[in-house]
Amino acid sequence: MPRFAPVTEAELAQARSDPAFRLKLLEQSLETLLASLGKLRSATPKQDSAAAGQIREAVELAVRLAEIIQGPTARARKRS
């Protein structure tokens, strides 16, 4: 599983001006999130409600990241 490395100010600045770099950062973040989610899901007892809340929050974030990566057409389809 990839280790989470916070995004630096320099990377944020580059992402604002470079769409390809921004997409790469989003994809890396999604991959890291999904790997962490899988690990959390397999290690969490079914009755752990706090972990279930974290899993639900992670899934919602993953969906939003995927929509951003897919672009405006994915958001338009969702509204339909």
Biotite code that builds the C-alpha atoms (Angstrom):
import biotite.structure as struc

atoms = struc.array([
    struc.Atom([0.000, 0.000, 0.000], chain_id="A", res_id=1, res_name="MET", atom_name="CA", element="C"),
    struc.Atom([1.386, 3.412, -0.900], chain_id="A", res_id=2, res_name="PRO", atom_name="CA", element="C"),
    struc.Atom([2.238, 5.570, 2.090], chain_id="A", res_id=3, res_name="ARG", atom_name="CA", element="C"),
    struc.Atom([0.375, 8.865, 2.243], chain_id="A", res_id=4, res_name="PHE", atom_name="CA", element="C"),
    struc.Atom([2.609, 11.841, 1.564], chain_id="A", res_id=5, res_name="ALA", atom_name="CA", element="C"),
    struc.Atom([0.960, 15.223, 2.102], chain_id="A", res_id=6, res_name="PRO", atom_name="CA", element="C"),
    struc.Atom([0.838, 17.470, -0.931], chain_id="A", res_id=7, res_name="VAL", atom_name="CA", element="C"),
    struc.Atom([3.355, 20.288, -0.716], chain_id="A", res_id=8, res_name="THR", atom_name="CA", element="C"),
    struc.Atom([2.703, 23.947, -1.440], chain_id="A", res_id=9, res_name="GLU", atom_name="CA", element="C"),
    struc.Atom([4.892, 23.657, -4.545], chain_id="A", res_id=10, res_name="ALA", atom_name="CA", element="C"),
    struc.Atom([2.800, 20.749, -5.831], chain_id="A", res_id=11, res_name="GLU", atom_name="CA", element="C"),
    struc.Atom([-0.416, 22.665, -5.184], chain_id="A", res_id=12, res_name="LEU", atom_name="CA", element="C"),
    struc.Atom([0.957, 25.655, -7.098], chain_id="A", res_id=13, res_name="ALA", atom_name="CA", element="C"),
    struc.Atom([1.952, 23.428, -10.009], chain_id="A", res_id=14, res_name="GLN", atom_name="CA", element="C"),
    struc.Atom([-1.429, 21.670, -9.976], chain_id="A", res_id=15, res_name="ALA", atom_name="CA", element="C"),
    struc.Atom([-3.205, 25.017, -10.283], chain_id="A", res_id=16, res_name="ARG", atom_name="CA", element="C"),
    struc.Atom([-1.401, 25.805, -13.523], chain_id="A", res_id=17, res_name="SER", atom_name="CA", element="C"),
    struc.Atom([-0.804, 22.329, -14.994], chain_id="A", res_id=18, res_name="ASP", atom_name="CA", element="C"),
    struc.Atom([-3.939, 20.242, -15.665], chain_id="A", res_id=19, res_name="PRO", atom_name="CA", element="C"),
    struc.Atom([-1.938, 17.070, -16.401], chain_id="A", res_id=20, res_name="ALA", atom_name="CA", element="C"),
    struc.Atom([-0.079, 17.356, -13.099], chain_id="A", res_id=21, res_name="PHE", atom_name="CA", element="C"),
    struc.Atom([-3.354, 18.050, -11.264], chain_id="A", res_id=22, res_name="ARG", atom_name="CA", element="C"),
    struc.Atom([-4.861, 14.896, -12.769], chain_id="A", res_id=23, res_name="LEU", atom_name="CA", element="C"),
    struc.Atom([-1.792, 12.884, -11.731], chain_id="A", res_id=24, res_name="LYS", atom_name="CA", element="C"),
    struc.Atom([-2.112, 14.142, -8.131], chain_id="A", res_id=25, res_name="LEU", atom_name="CA", element="C"),
    struc.Atom([-5.813, 13.282, -8.061], chain_id="A", res_id=26, res_name="LEU", atom_name="CA", element="C"),
    struc.Atom([-5.182, 9.785, -9.424], chain_id="A", res_id=27, res_name="GLU", atom_name="CA", element="C"),
    struc.Atom([-2.423, 9.149, -6.879], chain_id="A", res_id=28, res_name="GLN", atom_name="CA", element="C"),
    struc.Atom([-4.668, 10.357, -4.074], chain_id="A", res_id=29, res_name="SER", atom_name="CA", element="C"),
    struc.Atom([-7.484, 8.093, -5.221], chain_id="A", res_id=30, res_name="LEU", atom_name="CA", element="C"),
    struc.Atom([-5.172, 5.072, -5.429], chain_id="A", res_id=31, res_name="GLU", atom_name="CA", element="C"),
    struc.Atom([-3.842, 5.741, -1.920], chain_id="A", res_id=32, res_name="THR", atom_name="CA", element="C"),
    struc.Atom([-7.346, 6.240, -0.553], chain_id="A", res_id=33, res_name="LEU", atom_name="CA", element="C"),
    struc.Atom([-8.646, 3.017, -2.113], chain_id="A", res_id=34, res_name="LEU", atom_name="CA", element="C"),
    struc.Atom([-5.679, 1.016, -0.812], chain_id="A", res_id=35, res_name="ALA", atom_name="CA", element="C"),
    struc.Atom([-6.214, 2.411, 2.686], chain_id="A", res_id=36, res_name="SER", atom_name="CA", element="C"),
    struc.Atom([-9.926, 1.739, 2.455], chain_id="A", res_id=37, res_name="LEU", atom_name="CA", element="C"),
    struc.Atom([-9.328, -1.877, 1.509], chain_id="A", res_id=38, res_name="GLY", atom_name="CA", element="C"),
    struc.Atom([-6.925, -2.337, 4.399], chain_id="A", res_id=39, res_name="LYS", atom_name="CA", element="C"),
    struc.Atom([-9.330, -0.712, 6.868], chain_id="A", res_id=40, res_name="LEU", atom_name="CA", element="C"),
    struc.Atom([-12.243, -2.766, 5.595], chain_id="A", res_id=41, res_name="ARG", atom_name="CA", element="C"),
    struc.Atom([-10.422, -6.077, 5.954], chain_id="A", res_id=42, res_name="SER", atom_name="CA", element="C"),
    struc.Atom([-9.097, -5.231, 9.434], chain_id="A", res_id=43, res_name="ALA", atom_name="CA", element="C"),
    struc.Atom([-12.329, -3.864, 10.887], chain_id="A", res_id=44, res_name="THR", atom_name="CA", element="C"),
    struc.Atom([-14.753, -6.014, 12.878], chain_id="A", res_id=45, res_name="PRO", atom_name="CA", element="C"),
    struc.Atom([-18.306, -5.755, 11.526], chain_id="A", res_id=46, res_name="LYS", atom_name="CA", element="C"),
    struc.Atom([-19.656, -4.259, 14.787], chain_id="A", res_id=47, res_name="GLN", atom_name="CA", element="C"),
    struc.Atom([-17.162, -1.351, 14.965], chain_id="A", res_id=48, res_name="ASP", atom_name="CA", element="C"),
    struc.Atom([-19.424, 1.641, 14.255], chain_id="A", res_id=49, res_name="SER", atom_name="CA", element="C"),
    struc.Atom([-16.607, 4.231, 14.388], chain_id="A", res_id=50, res_name="ALA", atom_name="CA", element="C"),
    struc.Atom([-14.669, 2.348, 11.712], chain_id="A", res_id=51, res_name="ALA", atom_name="CA", element="C"),
    struc.Atom([-17.856, 1.939, 9.682], chain_id="A", res_id=52, res_name="ALA", atom_name="CA", element="C"),
    struc.Atom([-18.259, 5.715, 9.709], chain_id="A", res_id=53, res_name="GLY", atom_name="CA", element="C"),
    struc.Atom([-14.669, 6.154, 8.529], chain_id="A", res_id=54, res_name="GLN", atom_name="CA", element="C"),
    struc.Atom([-15.222, 3.641, 5.744], chain_id="A", res_id=55, res_name="ILE", atom_name="CA", element="C"),
    struc.Atom([-18.394, 5.423, 4.636], chain_id="A", res_id=56, res_name="ARG", atom_name="CA", element="C"),
    struc.Atom([-16.587, 8.782, 4.638], chain_id="A", res_id=57, res_name="GLU", atom_name="CA", element="C"),
    struc.Atom([-13.678, 7.310, 2.649], chain_id="A", res_id=58, res_name="ALA", atom_name="CA", element="C"),
    struc.Atom([-16.056, 5.842, 0.059], chain_id="A", res_id=59, res_name="VAL", atom_name="CA", element="C"),
    struc.Atom([-17.796, 9.216, -0.371], chain_id="A", res_id=60, res_name="GLU", atom_name="CA", element="C"),
    struc.Atom([-14.417, 10.911, -0.839], chain_id="A", res_id=61, res_name="LEU", atom_name="CA", element="C"),
    struc.Atom([-13.327, 8.249, -3.347], chain_id="A", res_id=62, res_name="ALA", atom_name="CA", element="C"),
    struc.Atom([-16.489, 8.812, -5.374], chain_id="A", res_id=63, res_name="VAL", atom_name="CA", element="C"),
    struc.Atom([-15.923, 12.578, -5.417], chain_id="A", res_id=64, res_name="ARG", atom_name="CA", element="C"),
    struc.Atom([-12.296, 12.121, -6.486], chain_id="A", res_id=65, res_name="LEU", atom_name="CA", element="C"),
    struc.Atom([-13.337, 9.723, -9.261], chain_id="A", res_id=66, res_name="ALA", atom_name="CA", element="C"),
    struc.Atom([-15.926, 12.240, -10.494], chain_id="A", res_id=67, res_name="GLU", atom_name="CA", element="C"),
    struc.Atom([-13.306, 14.992, -10.577], chain_id="A", res_id=68, res_name="ILE", atom_name="CA", element="C"),
    struc.Atom([-10.881, 12.755, -12.480], chain_id="A", res_id=69, res_name="ILE", atom_name="CA", element="C"),
    struc.Atom([-13.569, 11.768, -15.007], chain_id="A", res_id=70, res_name="GLN", atom_name="CA", element="C"),
    struc.Atom([-14.324, 15.421, -15.681], chain_id="A", res_id=71, res_name="GLY", atom_name="CA", element="C"),
    struc.Atom([-17.464, 17.438, -16.370], chain_id="A", res_id=72, res_name="PRO", atom_name="CA", element="C"),
    struc.Atom([-19.261, 14.668, -18.270], chain_id="A", res_id=73, res_name="THR", atom_name="CA", element="C"),
    struc.Atom([-19.351, 12.436, -15.187], chain_id="A", res_id=74, res_name="ALA", atom_name="CA", element="C"),
    struc.Atom([-20.876, 15.220, -13.095], chain_id="A", res_id=75, res_name="ARG", atom_name="CA", element="C"),
    struc.Atom([-23.454, 15.970, -15.820], chain_id="A", res_id=76, res_name="ALA", atom_name="CA", element="C"),
    struc.Atom([-24.480, 12.282, -15.984], chain_id="A", res_id=77, res_name="ARG", atom_name="CA", element="C"),
    struc.Atom([-24.878, 12.205, -12.192], chain_id="A", res_id=78, res_name="LYS", atom_name="CA", element="C"),
    struc.Atom([-27.303, 15.165, -12.273], chain_id="A", res_id=79, res_name="ARG", atom_name="CA", element="C"),
    struc.Atom([-29.467, 13.537, -14.973], chain_id="A", res_id=80, res_name="SER", atom_name="CA", element="C"),
])
